[in-house]
Amino acid sequence: MIAALENRDRGCISALDASERLRYEPDILKYERVQYCMKPQLKRSPGHRRTTGLRGPDHIGRRERNKLEKLTRIKKAARDLFSRQGVEATTIRQIAAAADIGLGTMFLYAASKEDLLVMIFREEIGRVIGRAFVTVPNGALRVQVEHVFAAIITHHRKNPNLGNVFAKEMPFIAGSRHAIGEFMADLYARLAGLIDQAKARGELRRDVPPTTLARNLFAIFFQHLQFWLAHRTSNPEFDRIQLTASLELQLVGLRELNPPPNSGARVNRSGDAPRTRSTKKS
């Protein structure tokens, strides 16, 4: 324990600490560069090349690399089984067998199939949402929000069966245990950031609560997403027109009809570019 605290103060972790962290956070080495504490070295000659203790995902040890390879196989097996037969019909034993690992080893990476479902969801949808916010276009708030939602729709088109599993199961998974609450809070915060920008440029009234509106907009989208994924055999294409109408109905009463003069172009109630009034000569 003392050694672990000393390592933390030095800004690094030992190989043993890293192994334990990988056990409980198996995805950590994919997203972080881990600095290992080095043992005291003997004095080397000036021409000797020293190796650094900074290791990225491409330079991790064999043991950690094997763990990541097993985790990759587990997630692929779970993803395929969830897509084919859903979560309820899938068992941890089936996932372990498909990943070609022992059942005991399986529990080192995930305590339940719900853990695996959340792990896959956060990895896939988190990546999609991250890219969508980076490429948000300039324009009205509704256009920006639809850009983010469209990225999620496009992703689910690749595997609608898994998308339907996400839409059905995620609302009923305990948020505190599986960090779903944290994931959604981050999404709401990003949407609220777009709403704050819309308020700053005079598009929305200043008394609009950004987080509440963010939750409402996502709830509208999620309802349309659930309906499409559940009825995609009869409705193969997502109804973007209906989604736009629903989002517009939410936003129409929140727009600022008399924006300040320095806020730029006036935004009409449709959320589109303002129309110019034509003048007729008498």
Secondary structure, DSSP 8 states (H G I E B T S, - for coil): -HHHHHHHHTT-B-HHHHHHHHHH-TTHHHH--EEB---------TT-----SEE-TTS--HHHHHHHHHHHHHHHHHHHHHHHHTTTT--HHHHHHHHT--HHHHHHH-SSHHHHHHHHHHHHHHHHHHHHHHT--SS-HHHHHHHHHHHHHHHHHH-HHHHHHHHHHGGGS-HHHHTHHHHHHHHHHHHHHHHHHHHHTTSB-TT--HHHHHHHHHHHHHHHHHHHHHTTTT--S--HHHHHHHHHHHHGGGB-SS--GGG-S---TTSS----------
